Amino acid sequence: MVPRQFLRQFVNILDLASENDEFDPMSAEGFEPTDLNEVELLIREGRTYFDEEPADIQGYAAVEF
């Protein structure tokens, strides 16, 4: 596939995704990520990929201006 054809197909997929809320490009194109490392798996699951600081877990005090 030449770059021009790839870009044309990619832009068409982006257009479909922006115009149709129910369009899922991942399933429509048959893309399934494989060989993910540990950080990528954590991101895919929606978890943090770094160790949180104890202060971050507790939260922050409200700041008024």
N, C-alpha and C positions, 0 to 999 in steps of 0.2 A: 504494500500500500504506500503510495507516495504521500508526502506531507500535505499536499493540497487536498487530497481526498479525505485524509484523516481529519483535517481541520473542518472540512465541510460537514462531515458526519458528526463531529463533535459539536459544532454549532447547532446543527439540527436537533441533536439530543437536548442541548441546553434550552433551545426554543420550546421544545415540547414540554420540558420540565417547568418552564416559567409560565406557559400558557395553560397547562392542565395540572391542577392540584393533585389529582389521583395518579398521575404518571410517575412511575418509579423507574428511573434509569438503571438502577442496579439490577433489577429483575428483568427489565425489557432487553437489556443487552447481554444478559447471562453472565454478568461479572460476579465472581465469588473470590474474595481475597484469600490467598493461600500463603503459607510460610511466613506468618506474622511473628514478629519477635514479642517478647514479654511486654514491652512498653506499648506496642501497637495493640495488643490484646486488651490491655487495661483501658486504653483510650476507646477502643471499640465497645467495651462494656460500660463506658461512661464513668469509670473510676479514675482517681488521680494517679499519675504515674510517678509521683514523688512522695517522699515521706512528709507528712504535714507537721508543722511546728505545733507544739502544745497550745500556743496562743491562738493559732488559726482555728483549732478545734473548738476552743471556748467561744470564739467570736470576739467582736470588738464593741466597745462602748459607743453609744450614739454620740455624734458630734453635732453641735448646733452652731450655726453661723449667725 
